[in-house]
Amino acid sequence: MPSLPLFIAPAQHADPQSALAQVRAIYDSSIAHLRGSLQAFIGGDDLTQPVRACYPFVRVHTDTVVRADSRLSYGFVSGPGSYETTLTRPDLFANYYLEQFRLLLRNHHVSLEVGTSTQPIPVHFSFAEHDHIEGSMSAERRMLLRDRFDLPDLAAMDDGIANGTHEPAPGEPNPLALFTAPRVDYSLHRLRHYSGTTPENFQNFILFTNYQFYIDEFVRLGHERMADAAGEYSAFIEPGNVVTRRKGLDPAPGDALGSAPPRLPQMPAYHLVRPDGSGITMVNIGIGPANAKTITDHIAVLRPHAWIMLGHCAGLQNTQQLGDYVLAHGYVREDHVLDEDLPLWVPIPALAEVQVALESAVAEVTLLKGYELKRVMRTGTVASTDNRNWELLPHRGPERRFSQSRAIALDMESATIAANGFRFRVPYGTLLCVSDKPMHGEIKLPGMANHFYRERVEQHLRIGIRAIELLRSGGIDRLHSRKLRSFAEVAFQ
């Protein structure tokens, strides 16, 4: 028999706050049990029996076929039956869970059941933020750890729910959320590794870029905002969890623990923080669709309200000029990294709310409108490829495909980010800037590239930030679209 924490019996809740309190109690008890047993193990206790603790779950049951308000994009189950999901990190997701619980109670008028699941918490996911435990143990001791504690189980954290391929076993409840607790915990740990900052710092609006020039400008802007004592942002956070507070604000507990890393992580993240979490995170994903998929796979568990790609592209139309903007309203997916998760026959639609915000932001920042705006921005198809040297392919092949698709720009990341937004129900958009026209003899040369980037980056970034401000002020209820719902959609946003 495994060593288990004190059992907390399942209970029915008609109030979201009491449901969350039960989730906290179960989770905190489980984590305390794992950490206490782990400390004893590290101290030399071989433990006479395996140690196990499980995640809390929330379950809802409805018998009626009467559907909720058809205008909703989330917050309700698709039909009669039982629906359930495991939960993790109530300290991080408290506000999110409260909102999901509130919507379920309001839309179905049934109680929520909260209890302890049978899904074990892997010991790796119980570590505190600054724990580095395995490094202090011998190889033999680490092997014994595997016999005493549960390890991550990949079968419990696949993306079948999000992909629409999950089929509950007979008698098993339907899923209530896109991600199980182990899947969320896995991504939280990956985010630390790839971004160099803790998941707590990520904001609800995300900008992605494929060039360091944009990050340099975002850092400059972030520190500029921190010097404004009356500004709306409370902190600027850089890799290593280095925190700069807005002028006039006292340091928060933990600020002093931040330290700039000796080298930047693979996809560094920078956070312009608002107290309500609706600030802006910017991530340099580098070059290539593999990076784009990797980081969006993990950021998706944070349930952001939108993510937008700002980057450079090859212009495919001879009428385009260097520095012109491209607003994507369709994608040719030759990136291949999502082919197994999202078949190529699945269309990736443009989302009206994001499109309007991006176009309005371009107009505001450039001071152009109407027919004049067409001089610097085109709306059209963007092709994304996994071949960085696509220009070296036999010329007629790619040229014919791009022409048939009506593509006006090509990059390596945008279609991946949009497709993963579609797959994970995260509103998405793309605004690119033409940096070269290789099909028309205009390729980037070092001096020209540096001049071009510095000239255009500041304006492009201001457009992206303004678009997010417009989306935020418009309200998230308008932003989350029913277009991203499947036939039997989960209730959690």
N, C-alpha and C positions, 0 to 999 in steps of 0.2 A: 504493500500500500504506500502511495506517495505521501509525503508531508505536505499538508494543505493549510491555507490560512483559515481563520475562523469563518464558518459558513454564514453568509448573509442571505436570508431567505428572499425569494422573488416577491415583489409587491406591486399592486396596482396603483397608478397615479393619475389623478385628474388635473394636476397642476404641473406645469413645466419645471418650476423651480424645485419641487419635491422630487420629480423624476431625475433631474440633474444631481441633486444631493445624493440620491441612491447610487447613481453612476459613480460619483466621486468616492463614496464610501467603499464600494466594491473594488474600484481600481486602486485606491490608496492602500487598502488592506492587502491586495494582491502584490503590489509593488513593494510594500514594506516587508512582506514575507520573503519575497525573492531576494531583496537586498540584504536582509538580515542573515538569511541562509548563506548567501554568497560571501558575505564578510566572514562568517564562521568558517567556510570552506577555505578561503584565502588564508585565514589564521591558522590552518593546519587540521581542522576537523574534516575527516573523510566523509562524514554524514552516513548514517546507517541505512537510509532509505532515499529514494529519489525525491526531489523537491518540485512541486508543481503549484502554479497559481494561474487562474484563468481570467480572461477579459469579461467585463460586464456586457450584457446585451440589452437591447430594447426591442420590444415586440408589440405589434398592434394587430388586432383581429377585427374584421368587419364582415357582416353577413349580408349587407345590402348591395344591390347593383346600382343604386342611385349614386351618380357621380358627383364629384365636387364641381365648383364653378369652372366651366369649360374655358374660361379665359386664363386660368392659372397655368404656369409653366412647371411648377413643382409644389410640393407640400401636400400631396394626396396620393393614395394608392390606386391602382388601376382597376380593382374589382374586388369581389368577395374573396376572403381567405385570410391566412396568417402571413405576416410580413415581419422580418427580423433582420437585425444587423448587430455585429459586435462593435464596441466603442473603445477608444483609447484616448489618452491624454486630455482628460476633461479640463485640466489647467489651461491648455492651449486652445481647445475647441469649445469652451464654455458658452460663449455667445452664439456660436454656430449651432450647437446642440439645442440651446434654449429656443432658438427660432424654429428649428425643425420640429421640436416637440410641440411648440405653440401652434404651428400650422396643422399638424396632425390632429391635435385635440379640437381645434376650431372646425376643421373640414369634415371630420368623421364623428365627432361627439361620442367617442369611445375612450376608455382609459388606456394608458400605456402601461405595459408590464416591463419592469426592470429587474433583472436578476443576474446571476453568475452563469456565464456560458460554459460550454465544455471545450472551448478553444483555448489551449495553453498560451501563456505569454512567454515567448522565447526569452531566455535570460539576458541575451544581448540587448533587448529592448527595455530592460529594467534599469540599465546603467543611468546614473545621474549625469548631468551635462558635462562635468569635468572629470568623470571617472575614466581611468585608463588601466583597467584591472588586469587584462590578460598579459600585458607586458611585464607584470611582476611575478608571473608564474612560470615554472619550468615546463618543458614540453610534455613531460609525463603528467604533470598536474593539469595541464590544459586538456589532455586526453581524458582524464578522470572526470573533468568538468562535464564532458559530453554524456557521461553515464549518470550524472546526478541531476542535471537540469535539462529542460526542453530547449532545443535549438530551433532556428527559423525553419519553417516547413514551406517550401515553395508552392506546394499544392494548395495551401491555404491563402495564397496571395496573388493568384493569377488575375488577369483582366477579363475573364469571361463575362462578368456582369456588364462592364462597360462596352464590351465588344458585341453584346447581344447573343453570345453563344452558351451562356450558363443555363443549365436545365436542372432545377432542383430534383433531388431524389424523391421517391415516393414518401410522403409524410413530412418532408422537409419544408420549412417555411420559405416563402418567396423572399428575395432580397429587398431590403428597405433602403439601402444605400449602394452607390457604385463601388465602394471600396470596403473591404473587411478591415478590422483593426490591425491584423498583422501586415496587410498591404500598406496601410497608412504608416505604421511604425517603420517599415522597411524604407519607405520614401523619405521619412523625416531624417533617418540616419544618412541616406544618400545625399540629401540636400546639404547637410553639414559638410560632407566630403567634397562635393562638386562646387559649392558656392562660397565656402569659407565663412559662412555666417549661420547662426542658429535659425531654425524655422520660425521661432517667435518674432523675428525681425521682418519677415516677409509681409508685404502689404497686399491689399486686395486688387490692386491694378498693377499689371506687369508690362514693362517694355523690354523687348528683346532686341539685341543688335548683333551684328557680325563684325564690328570694327571697334578697335580700342579708342579711336578718335571720339566716338560718341560717349564712351565712359569718361574720358578725360573732361569733356564738357559737362557731363552730369555731375562729376565730382566738384568741378568749379562752381556750378550752379548750386549744388547742395550746400557748400560752405557759405556761399553768398546768402542763401536763405537763412542759414543759422545766425548770420549777423544781424538779421532783422528781428528785433524784439517783438514786433507786432505781427509776425508772420503766422501762417496757419499750420506750418510744420513744426513739430516739437523736437526732432532729432534727425541727424544724418548718420547712418551706420555703414561702415566699410568692412571689407574682409578682415577676419580676425576679431570681429565684433567690436571694432574701434568706434566709439560713440562720440559724436560732437552734439551737445545739446544747444538748443536755441538760446541766444543771448538773453540772460535774465532768469533762466531756468536752472535749478539746482541739479547736480548729478543724481542719477537714480542708483539704487543698490545694484551692484554688479557691473556698473560702467567701468570701474577700475580694472576689471578682469580682462578687458579687451587688450589685444596686442597684435600689431601688424605682423602678418606671417612673413617668414624669410623669402618666400616666393609665392606668387599668386596661385590660387587653385585653378582647376581646369576651366571653370565657367564662373568667374567671380560675380557676386551680387552686391548691389549697393541700394540702400533703402532710405528714401525720403519719407519720414514717418509722420503720420497723423495720429493723435491719441485714439481715434476710433478705428484704426487699422486701414482706413481708406486712402492711405498715401500711395506712393509710387515706388515700386522696386524695379531696378534696371539690371539686366543680366547680359554680360558679354558671352554669347554662346560660341564664339569663334566661328570657324568655317565648317560647313558640312551638315547634312541632314541627320547623321548619327547623333551629333551633339544636340541638335534641335529636338529630336525625339527623346533623348535621355533626360534632359532637364524638364521638358514639359510633362513627361511621364510622372515625375516626382512633384513638381509644383502643383499638379492637378489635385493632389490629395488635400491641399490647403483650401480648395474651392474658391479660387479668386473670382472676381466679378468680370474680369476681361483681361485678355493679353493681346498685345499689338507688336508686330514686327516693324522695326525701323532699321533699314540697312541700305546697302548699295546693290545695284543690279546692272546687268548689261541691257542696254536699250536695243530692241530688235527692229524698230521702225526707223527708217532713214530720216523721217521728219522730226524725230526727237533730238533735243539738244542735251549736252552734258549739264547736269544740275536739274533737269526736269523731274517732276514727281510722277510716280505710278501708283494709283489706287487700285488694288487688286479686287476684281469682282468675280474671278474664277481662277482655277489652278489646273495646270497640267502636271500630274504627279509622276515624275520620272526619278524620284528620290529613292524608291524601293524599300525604305526602312519600315514602312507601315503596311506593306502589301499583305502580310499574313493577318494583321489585325483589322484592317479596313480595306475591303476589296476595291480595286480600281474603278469598278462600275458604280461605286457610291459617289454621288455628286457632293461637292463641298460648297454650299451656297454662301453668297455674301449676306451678311447680317445688316439689315437696313439701319439699325440704330448706330452701329459702329461706323458704317459707311458715311452716314450723314455727319457724325461727329468729326471724322477725319477730313471730309471735304470742307466743312465749316471752319475747322482749325487752319487748313491751308489758306482759305480766303482771309481769315482774320490776320494771320501772321504776315502773309505776302501783300495784304491790302489790295488784292485783286478779286474781282467777282464777275459772275456771268460769263460772257464770251471771252473776256480778257483772262479769266482763270484758266481757260483751255490752253493758253499759251505756255503755261508752266506745269500743268497737270493733265494726265490722261487716265481714264478709267478703262481697264481691260484685263485680259488674262495674263497671269504670271506663270511661267514654267519653272519648276525646280528640278534640278538634276543632281545625281550623286557623282557625276564625272566633272571634276574641276577643270579638266582640259577638254571640254566638249568641243572647243573650237578646232581641235585637231582631228575630229572625226571627218570622214568623207563629207564634203561640204553639202551636197544636195540632200543627204538624209535628214539631219536636224533642221535645215532650212525649210524643207517641205513640211515636216511635222509642225513646226512653229507657225508657219503660215496657215496651215489648215486649222489649227487651234485658235487662230486670231491672237496669239501671244504677242504682247508688246514689250515684255521684259523677261529676263531669266536670272535666277539666283540659285542658291543651294539649300535654302532653309525655309522659305515662306510657306510653301505648300505643306511641309511637314508640320509647322506650327499651326496652320489653319486646320489641317486634318486631325491633329491631336486635340485641338479645341473642339472640333465637331464630335470626336469620339468621346471626350470626357465632359461634354456639355459646358464648356467654358467659352463664352463669347469671344470672338477673335476678329482681327483685322490686319491689314498689311498696307503700309505706305513706304514705298521704296524711292530711292533717288538714283537716277541714271549716272553712272560713273565712267562708262565706256560704251563703245558701239563696235565690238569686234567684227560683226558681219559687214560693217560698212567702213572698215579701215581705221577706226578710231580706237586705239588700245591705250591702256594706261602706261605712262612712262613715269619713272620715279619722281622727278621734280614736279611734273604736272599733277600727279596724284596727290602729293602732299599739299600743293596749293589748292586744289579742288576741294579736298576734304576739309581743310580749315575754313574755307569760304562758305561751304554749304552745311556743315554739321550743326553749327549753332542754330541756324534757322530750322532745320529738320527736327532737331530735338525739341525746340520750342513748340513746333507744331504737334509733336507727339504728346507733350505734356498738356497742351491746351485741349487736345482731343479727350484726354482722360478727365480733365476738369469738366468738360461738357457732358461726358458720360456720367460722371459722379453727380453733377447738379441735376441731371435728368431723372435720377432715381434708378435704383437697381431693379425695381419691379418692371420697368420698361425695358431694361437691358437684357434680362434673361428671357430668351425667346422660346416659344413653343416649337419653333422649327427644329430645335435640337432634341425634341422628345421622340422616343421610339414608341412602338405600339403598347408595350407593357413597361412603362418607364418607372424607375424607382422614385420614391417620394422625396428623399433628401436632395436638396439642391446640389 
